[in-house]
């Protein structure tokens, strides 16, 4: 062929080749066919509403509705609307040509650049053909609002169709699906209701479900005025399965607390009230709406999996879209309506979409603003929620520097006396006694003795008892140039008394002996509290490393325990310690062993052998003490 001669053309696809692909691969979930067909019906109504608002159509009654009707005997599922309808020419253009969307033509003609704001979905193309995933034959009976003759279109699953005139008194369209053997479950009323509630709960046109009632073998003759439950039920006006004006479309000022909670329970079937919620109404350039809820967890080991439902102009798109929410906020539950996203959005699209990245950043900002707003406007209420929020706020700060920068002034820390303070408030109170040093406990019960000593010295003690706290305080140390010290890591200067420190080398050796660790560091300090004979301290650096290894062993149980570098502090001010130094080793050893075990118990749980020995020693000491 001469290289200077060019030939152009379009790729043609034989209908009998594309139909098998549509039936099997158009959607991974067959249920979506109902969403597509009902969406088309919703489009037909929306188009007619738009033409009316533009003055193109007059005298249209405002009684729009969509009806889904199942007939088990005939094995048909029908979706009917009283929308714009179609002429024969439009049927040939939009139904007979795969993937040519009538909505696109409509938008181009009437909507211009504001199409996304008017809620036209645009799927009288491939979406319509999803009906063949569950049908042997599909019929379309339609009559245009222009009063052109009604048209009937019938097509088999082989792609062969017929068009002829039909009878239809009113404008609108009926899509009649003759359900195949594999799709008979879609004729069941409960299944259909479940699908409609999942995919169509918030579509903007009222949707009614009608199913053929099976004859009751024991039915009775119903007379006028019969008050049986069956007659009462039939007398009730039918109710739509959807809410045409969902809460996220309303103005914040028009929504009540009860409405937010009711919406949450209805959508997520959670009996607990959410901790708080965020109503988002983002305009240009993002153009999306939604409501996000912060759920209440029973404890920190509850499932952190949230649920965010994605909608496109009130049409359900997908469940639990993680790509739209930052991974550190995945515990959120909510709905997002994003008309800028395609209806048949894919995971790969979401992962690589700049629009989705902007939505995610906006959500992060809104969450940070919400936390700051609660802190600034009602701190008392915020403090009550804090223990439920804490782990998520800390994790978000660790994962996102911008989130931390926005919220660091609202991050709270619980004290051992159950009060809450910010880091700045703690540092301000501590600057005279221990500037830029924060003392904390991670076990309020086990470290009660240490906490009491600090509190008696006027030093506030934070309670950091979550697994994430170690990483969080390390980040704070780097950001704020402060130092966190656990109250059993060292003897604070404020705990020390005035005077000379008394020491006893023999007593030090005896404590090493009973500990079973000849390398144990023993030192003497003069403490203000003379009632405490001894304390066991582990350096902050060693303890953090040990805690990190414990977390690692959650996945690697085969790793050995890390040796602990501990320092036993004996109190020079304790009369018991001084008397033990004067007593002989034989009489002093039981008491020394008891003091050592009590000091050890403040640091960790005793082993079974240590506990047996401790109990036996305690009983023996009691017998010697009590004179019978």
Legacy VTK file of the C-alpha trace (Angstrom):
# vtk DataFile Version 3.0
C-alpha trace
ASCII
DATASET POLYDATA
POINTS 628 float
0.000 0.000 0.000
1.276 3.463 -0.930
2.413 5.186 2.288
1.078 8.532 1.040
-2.464 7.174 0.859
-4.354 7.343 4.167
-7.515 5.544 5.156
-9.708 6.552 8.067
-12.716 4.867 9.612
-14.508 3.929 12.802
-14.285 0.650 14.666
-17.533 -1.287 14.297
-18.784 -3.809 16.833
-21.354 -6.404 15.922
-24.276 -6.349 18.369
-24.216 -10.107 18.840
-20.591 -9.807 20.019
-21.084 -6.973 22.499
-24.227 -8.348 24.191
-22.522 -11.353 25.824
-19.918 -8.963 27.215
-22.621 -6.668 28.599
-24.492 -9.534 30.218
-21.425 -10.896 31.967
-19.014 -8.025 32.540
-20.894 -4.709 32.510
-20.998 -4.649 36.326
-19.286 -6.895 38.844
-22.420 -6.762 41.003
-25.618 -7.625 39.168
-27.730 -5.752 41.721
-26.575 -2.469 40.222
-28.924 -2.999 37.262
-31.791 -1.729 39.418
-29.864 1.404 40.340
-29.193 2.075 36.642
-32.779 1.592 35.507
-34.247 3.618 38.383
-31.607 6.309 37.767
-32.761 6.540 34.151
-36.336 6.988 35.348
-35.138 9.667 37.758
-33.339 11.392 34.871
-36.523 11.379 32.802
-38.389 13.188 35.588
-35.498 15.607 36.225
-35.381 16.559 32.533
-39.092 17.339 32.475
-38.786 19.395 35.650
-35.937 21.320 34.063
-37.882 22.031 30.884
-40.794 23.246 32.998
-38.554 25.565 35.013
-37.116 26.943 31.744
-40.605 27.668 30.441
-40.248 25.137 27.616
-43.208 23.098 28.899
-46.471 24.245 30.467
-49.399 22.624 32.238
-47.461 19.711 33.787
-48.864 18.477 37.085
-46.329 18.148 39.875
-47.074 14.515 40.741
-43.823 12.916 39.633
-43.132 9.364 40.756
-41.303 6.165 39.903
-42.887 2.768 40.462
-41.036 -0.539 40.730
-43.407 -3.477 40.261
-42.624 -7.196 40.444
-44.884 -9.932 39.065
-43.702 -13.389 40.081
-46.254 -15.178 37.909
-45.299 -13.301 34.761
-41.636 -13.154 35.885
-41.428 -9.475 35.055
-39.921 -6.521 36.841
-41.208 -3.150 35.653
-39.815 0.315 36.374
-42.229 3.075 35.394
-41.919 6.846 35.465
-44.016 9.808 34.397
-41.109 11.856 33.173
-40.157 13.261 29.789
-40.748 10.098 27.746
-39.372 9.500 24.254
-40.478 9.747 20.643
-39.732 6.992 18.131
-36.800 9.021 16.824
-35.371 9.353 20.335
-35.797 5.620 20.983
-33.825 4.865 17.841
-31.148 7.387 18.824
-30.763 6.640 22.523
-31.845 3.009 22.944
-30.729 1.411 19.699
-27.221 2.855 19.856
-25.187 1.530 22.747
-23.466 4.119 24.962
-25.073 7.157 23.327
-26.427 8.976 26.335
-29.575 11.034 25.988
-28.622 13.023 29.051
-25.472 14.311 27.360
-27.514 15.687 24.465
-29.985 17.215 26.891
-27.254 18.880 28.924
-25.613 20.276 25.825
-28.899 21.780 24.663
-30.364 23.115 27.893
-27.825 23.146 30.712
-24.500 24.457 29.494
-21.764 24.528 32.118
-24.105 24.138 35.116
-25.069 20.549 34.319
-23.603 18.995 37.448
-25.714 21.226 39.679
-29.011 20.078 38.214
-28.715 16.406 39.005
-29.014 14.775 35.578
-27.226 11.473 35.806
-26.964 10.682 32.145
-27.184 6.967 31.631
-29.587 6.055 28.850
-26.610 4.327 27.305
-24.715 1.406 28.772
-26.583 1.803 32.056
-29.848 0.916 30.377
-28.355 -2.263 28.959
-27.553 -3.497 32.466
-31.161 -4.776 32.392
-29.957 -7.601 30.153
-27.758 -8.895 32.966
-30.897 -10.335 34.561
-33.347 -10.476 31.624
-34.033 -12.620 28.587
-36.047 -9.832 26.990
-36.472 -6.146 27.746
-39.419 -4.025 26.633
-39.641 -0.247 26.574
-43.064 1.384 26.292
-42.745 5.148 26.182
-44.721 8.268 25.339
-43.140 11.669 24.941
-44.335 14.776 26.768
-44.812 16.235 23.256
-47.843 13.966 22.748
-46.130 12.118 19.896
-47.473 8.561 19.459
-46.384 6.038 22.070
-43.641 3.612 21.028
-42.876 0.037 22.045
-39.348 -1.334 21.741
-38.668 -5.031 22.366
-35.197 -6.565 22.409
-33.937 -10.066 23.151
-30.692 -10.827 24.958
-29.221 -11.645 21.537
-29.525 -7.979 20.577
-32.384 -8.305 18.085
-35.040 -5.614 18.528
-38.385 -4.517 17.129
-40.051 -1.094 17.213
-43.745 -0.415 16.675
-46.520 1.853 17.872
-48.000 1.170 21.293
-50.775 2.233 23.611
-49.882 4.408 26.604
-52.320 6.975 27.926
-49.856 9.124 29.878
-46.414 10.492 29.229
-43.450 8.574 30.631
-41.695 5.263 30.207
-42.119 1.652 31.318
-39.042 -0.572 31.341
-40.326 -4.166 31.475
-37.655 -6.754 32.245
-38.519 -10.402 31.618
-36.326 -11.900 34.302
-34.220 -14.928 33.387
-33.824 -18.063 35.502
-30.633 -16.802 37.182
-32.320 -13.556 38.219
-35.529 -14.800 39.813
-34.373 -13.607 43.246
-34.946 -10.064 41.965
-38.693 -10.709 41.898
-38.785 -11.128 45.681
-40.272 -8.155 47.524
-37.773 -8.247 50.385
-34.822 -8.459 48.017
-36.129 -5.570 45.919
-36.768 -3.430 48.996
-33.258 -4.150 50.237
-31.780 -3.125 46.868
-33.864 0.034 46.632
-32.917 1.045 50.159
-29.254 0.486 49.371
-29.000 2.184 45.996
-31.983 4.528 45.783
-32.721 5.667 49.365
-32.100 9.331 48.591
-32.964 9.755 44.914
-34.797 13.034 44.242
-38.003 11.463 42.856
-40.398 9.437 45.002
-40.036 5.692 44.400
-42.809 3.208 45.213
-42.490 -0.557 45.367
-45.434 -2.713 44.338
-45.416 -6.506 44.422
-48.091 -9.015 43.501
-49.674 -10.378 46.685
-49.762 -14.164 46.958
-53.204 -15.585 47.602
-53.798 -16.529 51.212
-55.388 -19.973 51.460
-57.263 -18.954 54.604
-58.367 -15.549 53.388
-61.773 -14.283 54.426
-64.264 -12.038 52.707
-63.571 -8.432 53.628
-66.642 -6.285 54.124
-66.774 -2.498 54.212
-65.472 -1.246 57.523
-63.450 -4.434 58.244
-60.847 -3.615 60.900
-58.532 -6.617 60.522
-54.775 -5.939 60.275
-54.709 -6.855 56.578
-57.422 -4.351 55.726
-55.850 -1.677 57.905
-52.527 -2.182 56.125
-54.158 -1.975 52.685
-56.051 1.174 53.691
-52.846 3.042 54.494
-51.565 5.355 51.791
-48.498 3.869 50.081
-45.223 5.380 51.212
-42.133 5.946 49.075
-39.077 3.855 49.862
-36.794 6.871 49.572
-36.235 10.270 51.124
-36.166 12.801 48.289
-34.653 15.557 50.424
-31.853 13.979 52.467
-30.388 15.788 55.420
-27.097 16.622 53.719
-28.911 18.821 51.161
-30.448 21.012 53.860
-28.860 24.112 55.356
-27.080 23.580 58.652
-29.364 26.112 60.335
-32.445 24.128 59.284
-31.295 20.817 60.831
-31.924 19.788 64.421
-29.863 17.598 66.723
-32.630 14.976 66.634
-32.553 14.901 62.829
-28.805 14.300 62.728
-29.044 11.436 65.215
-32.093 9.925 63.511
-30.340 10.065 60.137
-27.261 8.377 61.616
-29.274 5.515 63.089
-31.293 5.046 59.925
-28.292 4.903 57.593
-25.798 3.031 59.783
-28.083 0.983 62.057
-26.062 1.973 65.118
-28.068 2.286 68.348
-25.374 4.417 69.980
-25.360 8.151 69.492
-22.357 9.544 67.607
-19.918 11.667 69.565
-20.273 14.554 67.118
-20.988 15.229 63.471
-19.761 17.527 60.717
-22.095 18.929 58.067
-20.138 19.780 54.916
-21.412 22.054 52.159
-18.425 22.804 49.944
-18.968 25.123 47.000
-16.743 25.900 44.042
-14.305 24.475 43.159
-14.992 21.267 45.128
-18.800 21.189 44.939
-19.691 18.357 47.291
-21.943 17.903 50.293
-22.139 15.414 53.108
-22.410 14.601 56.785
-19.646 12.836 58.689
-20.143 11.263 62.108
-17.591 10.394 64.766
-18.907 7.105 66.229
-18.633 6.090 69.861
-16.526 3.007 70.545
-16.853 0.813 73.612
-13.080 0.645 74.022
-9.912 1.295 72.041
-9.843 -2.257 70.681
-13.217 -1.914 68.976
-13.136 -2.134 65.206
-11.724 1.104 63.828
-13.444 0.483 60.512
-15.828 3.276 59.640
-18.245 3.497 56.741
-18.480 6.339 54.263
-21.130 6.027 51.581
-20.467 7.801 48.314
-23.345 9.313 46.303
-23.615 11.000 42.952
-26.512 13.490 42.888
-28.310 11.422 45.555
-27.632 8.126 43.731
-25.664 5.541 45.709
-22.293 4.781 44.107
-20.260 2.752 46.562
-19.941 1.716 50.186
-16.968 2.471 52.399
-14.871 4.457 49.958
-11.535 4.653 51.779
-9.832 6.692 49.085
-11.947 9.776 49.860
-11.147 9.767 53.593
-7.594 10.076 54.991
-6.560 6.708 56.404
-6.168 8.151 59.899
-9.859 9.162 59.860
-11.233 5.853 58.609
-13.292 5.431 61.775
-15.661 8.120 60.508
-19.110 7.178 59.297
-21.032 9.319 56.891
-22.333 10.154 53.447
-20.670 12.227 50.738
-22.486 13.440 47.641
-19.940 14.274 44.941
-21.528 15.249 41.601
-18.105 15.883 40.081
-17.247 12.166 40.276
-18.442 9.743 37.581
-21.322 7.492 38.585
-19.396 4.321 37.812
-16.292 5.401 39.631
-13.427 2.920 40.043
-10.919 2.461 42.853
-8.021 3.296 40.547
-9.769 6.517 39.496
-10.240 7.538 43.122
-6.634 6.760 43.994
-5.304 8.976 41.201
-7.879 11.762 41.134
-6.759 15.262 42.055
-10.385 16.115 42.866
-10.557 13.264 45.389
-7.287 14.443 46.974
-8.796 17.917 47.439
-11.937 16.419 48.989
-9.765 14.453 51.409
-7.815 17.578 52.381
-11.049 19.525 52.879
-12.475 16.805 55.130
-9.293 16.856 57.225
-9.591 20.613 57.635
-13.272 20.347 58.606
-12.497 17.718 61.267
-9.719 19.895 62.690
-12.003 22.938 62.677
-14.702 20.921 64.465
-12.319 19.854 67.250
-11.088 23.430 67.693
-14.648 24.751 67.677
-15.779 22.340 70.393
-12.709 23.158 72.487
-13.163 26.925 72.175
-16.963 27.095 72.448
-17.810 24.441 75.042
-14.709 23.100 76.703
-16.621 21.301 79.446
-18.553 19.224 76.908
-15.367 18.713 74.871
-13.545 17.312 77.901
-16.328 14.759 78.408
-15.803 13.512 74.853
-12.031 13.651 74.906
-11.238 10.142 76.121
-13.296 8.769 73.212
-11.625 11.121 70.735
-8.098 10.986 72.089
-6.661 7.980 70.272
-7.935 9.209 66.907
-6.743 12.774 67.433
-3.272 11.579 68.440
-3.039 9.208 65.488
-4.135 11.940 63.077
-1.492 14.278 64.505
1.168 11.608 64.045
0.141 10.948 60.455
-0.458 14.501 59.263
1.670 17.466 60.312
-0.949 19.904 58.983
-3.627 18.309 61.153
-1.328 18.560 64.171
-0.523 22.212 63.456
-4.236 23.002 63.224
-5.289 21.178 66.396
-2.309 21.240 68.766
-3.866 23.992 70.860
-6.957 21.834 71.426
-5.206 18.560 72.312
-5.991 17.649 75.923
-4.115 15.571 78.473
-5.809 13.878 81.404
-4.221 14.239 84.841
-4.257 11.612 87.573
-6.805 13.737 89.437
-9.119 13.437 86.364
-8.753 17.046 85.261
-7.827 17.860 81.649
-5.198 20.383 80.561
-3.497 21.423 77.347
0.250 21.056 77.033
0.712 24.826 77.336
-1.403 24.905 80.502
0.674 22.111 82.066
3.987 23.772 81.157
2.844 27.128 82.502
1.958 25.585 85.881
5.239 23.639 85.988
7.738 26.295 84.909
8.906 27.149 88.452
9.407 23.547 89.677
10.293 21.551 86.571
10.433 23.742 83.492
9.875 21.943 80.169
9.615 18.559 81.934
6.308 16.685 81.951
5.768 13.911 84.488
3.299 11.186 83.650
1.971 7.805 84.757
0.752 5.050 82.476
-0.986 2.976 85.164
-2.940 4.934 87.716
-3.295 1.979 90.098
0.169 0.405 89.892
1.909 3.785 90.132
-0.388 5.240 92.800
2.409 5.522 95.358
4.631 7.467 92.979
1.725 9.691 91.938
0.887 10.467 95.550
4.480 11.580 96.202
4.456 13.896 93.181
1.046 15.341 93.986
2.053 15.997 97.603
5.010 17.951 96.214
2.641 20.050 94.090
3.563 18.401 90.781
0.783 17.565 88.341
0.977 14.097 86.784
-0.436 13.279 83.355
-2.094 9.937 82.724
-0.880 8.465 79.419
-2.283 4.952 79.399
-2.859 4.214 75.692
-0.536 2.229 73.463
-0.193 5.178 71.083
0.963 7.601 73.765
4.644 6.639 73.508
4.832 7.661 69.857
2.763 10.771 70.449
4.927 12.129 73.252
8.058 11.432 71.207
6.634 13.654 68.476
5.798 16.369 71.019
9.321 16.227 72.429
10.740 16.878 68.968
8.259 19.647 68.189
8.172 21.509 71.515
11.645 20.859 72.983
10.167 19.341 76.123
10.905 16.109 77.958
8.357 13.546 79.143
9.373 11.466 82.173
7.374 8.700 83.755
7.076 9.231 87.496
8.950 5.997 88.214
11.857 6.791 85.876
13.815 9.090 88.178
13.612 10.952 91.459
12.475 14.487 90.739
14.280 17.273 92.546
10.976 18.388 94.044
10.683 15.033 95.847
14.054 15.346 97.581
14.380 16.676 101.096
17.051 18.889 102.619
20.006 17.411 104.436
22.762 14.880 104.063
22.062 11.571 102.338
22.767 8.590 104.618
24.059 5.389 102.969
24.769 1.754 103.921
26.961 -0.456 101.735
25.912 -3.636 103.569
22.221 -2.908 103.079
22.862 -2.172 99.405
24.508 -5.580 99.008
21.629 -7.299 100.815
19.088 -5.799 98.392
21.184 -6.999 95.445
21.230 -10.466 96.971
17.450 -10.769 97.437
16.813 -9.333 93.961
18.879 -12.097 92.388
20.691 -9.459 90.339
24.209 -8.634 91.477
24.379 -5.891 88.838
21.329 -4.091 90.252
22.029 -0.382 90.764
21.207 0.672 94.339
21.442 4.267 95.471
20.293 6.271 98.479
18.222 9.470 98.308
16.768 11.677 101.030
13.077 11.973 100.183
10.531 14.345 101.685
8.104 11.456 102.204
9.648 9.327 104.950
6.847 6.750 104.758
8.202 5.289 101.486
11.193 3.013 102.211
12.178 2.270 98.597
11.329 2.930 94.945
12.312 1.049 91.827
13.055 3.329 88.871
13.585 2.459 85.204
15.085 5.118 82.956
12.730 6.723 80.463
14.837 5.674 77.458
15.062 2.039 78.593
11.380 1.813 79.364
10.360 3.288 76.003
12.557 0.823 74.178
11.074 -2.000 76.221
7.533 -0.852 75.465
8.347 -0.629 71.778
9.632 -4.207 71.837
6.469 -5.332 73.621
4.395 -3.859 70.818
6.636 -5.600 68.294
6.138 -8.912 70.093
2.406 -8.651 69.455
3.304 -9.959 66.009
6.524 -11.772 66.975
5.822 -13.849 70.050
9.099 -15.728 69.654
11.291 -12.783 70.712
12.854 -12.980 74.217
12.179 -10.412 76.942
14.493 -7.449 76.915
16.564 -7.060 80.133
15.501 -4.101 82.264
18.064 -1.590 83.560
16.563 -0.628 86.905
17.714 1.492 89.817
16.545 0.757 93.352
16.296 3.967 95.379
16.464 3.505 99.161
15.065 6.365 101.210
17.499 7.776 103.762
14.611 9.451 105.520
12.884 6.118 106.225
13.344 4.866 109.791
12.690 1.311 108.513
15.656 1.495 106.136
17.917 2.781 108.901
16.827 0.026 111.316
17.423 -2.634 108.659
20.984 -1.401 108.271
21.559 -1.887 112.024
19.929 -5.344 112.127
21.806 -8.509 111.319
21.514 -9.955 107.821
19.531 -13.002 108.987
16.794 -10.935 110.663
16.801 -8.172 108.050
16.625 -10.375 104.951
12.852 -11.246 105.132
11.966 -7.561 105.434
14.394 -6.590 102.676
12.901 -9.267 100.412
9.410 -7.914 101.156
10.438 -4.327 100.361
12.128 -5.455 97.124
9.047 -7.364 95.972
6.758 -4.420 96.736
9.077 -2.116 94.751
9.104 -4.647 91.901
5.308 -4.863 91.976
5.093 -1.126 91.262
6.920 -1.698 87.971
5.445 -4.868 86.565
3.233 -7.856 87.240
4.853 -10.571 89.335
5.583 -13.956 87.835
3.765 -16.960 89.291
6.874 -17.988 91.240
7.432 -14.451 92.539
3.810 -14.168 93.618
3.888 -17.488 95.519
7.039 -16.431 97.331
5.628 -12.982 98.109
2.433 -14.414 99.601
4.296 -17.023 101.651
6.706 -14.379 102.971
3.801 -12.042 103.822
1.979 -14.728 105.817
5.180 -15.615 107.662
5.786 -11.992 108.615
2.216 -11.623 109.833
2.554 -14.690 112.061
5.689 -13.250 113.627
4.011 -9.892 114.135
0.796 -11.093 115.757
1.081 -12.292 119.321
-1.466 -15.053 119.908
LINES 1 629
628 0 1 2 3 4 5 6 7 8 9 10 11 12 13 14 15 16 17 18 19 20 21 22 23 24 25 26 27 28 29 30 31 32 33 34 35 36 37 38 39 40 41 42 43 44 45 46 47 48 49 50 51 52 53 54 55 56 57 58 59 60 61 62 63 64 65 66 67 68 69 70 71 72 73 74 75 76 77 78 79 80 81 82 83 84 85 86 87 88 89 90 91 92 93 94 95 96 97 98 99 100 101 102 103 104 105 106 107 108 109 110 111 112 113 114 115 116 117 118 119 120 121 122 123 124 125 126 127 128 129 130 131 132 133 134 135 136 137 138 139 140 141 142 143 144 145 146 147 148 149 150 151 152 153 154 155 156 157 158 159 160 161 162 163 164 165 166 167 168 169 170 171 172 173 174 175 176 177 178 179 180 181 182 183 184 185 186 187 188 189 190 191 192 193 194 195 196 197 198 199 200 201 202 203 204 205 206 207 208 209 210 211 212 213 214 215 216 217 218 219 220 221 222 223 224 225 226 227 228 229 230 231 232 233 234 235 236 237 238 239 240 241 242 243 244 245 246 247 248 249 250 251 252 253 254 255 256 257 258 259 260 261 262 263 264 265 266 267 268 269 270 271 272 273 274 275 276 277 278 279 280 281 282 283 284 285 286 287 288 289 290 291 292 293 294 295 296 297 298 299 300 301 302 303 304 305 306 307 308 309 310 311 312 313 314 315 316 317 318 319 320 321 322 323 324 325 326 327 328 329 330 331 332 333 334 335 336 337 338 339 340 341 342 343 344 345 346 347 348 349 350 351 352 353 354 355 356 357 358 359 360 361 362 363 364 365 366 367 368 369 370 371 372 373 374 375 376 377 378 379 380 381 382 383 384 385 386 387 388 389 390 391 392 393 394 395 396 397 398 399 400 401 402 403 404 405 406 407 408 409 410 411 412 413 414 415 416 417 418 419 420 421 422 423 424 425 426 427 428 429 430 431 432 433 434 435 436 437 438 439 440 441 442 443 444 445 446 447 448 449 450 451 452 453 454 455 456 457 458 459 460 461 462 463 464 465 466 467 468 469 470 471 472 473 474 475 476 477 478 479 480 481 482 483 484 485 486 487 488 489 490 491 492 493 494 495 496 497 498 499 500 501 502 503 504 505 506 507 508 509 510 511 512 513 514 515 516 517 518 519 520 521 522 523 524 525 526 527 528 529 530 531 532 533 534 535 536 537 538 539 540 541 542 543 544 545 546 547 548 549 550 551 552 553 554 555 556 557 558 559 560 561 562 563 564 565 566 567 568 569 570 571 572 573 574 575 576 577 578 579 580 581 582 583 584 585 586 587 588 589 590 591 592 593 594 595 596 597 598 599 600 601 602 603 604 605 606 607 608 609 610 611 612 613 614 615 616 617 618 619 620 621 622 623 624 625 626 627
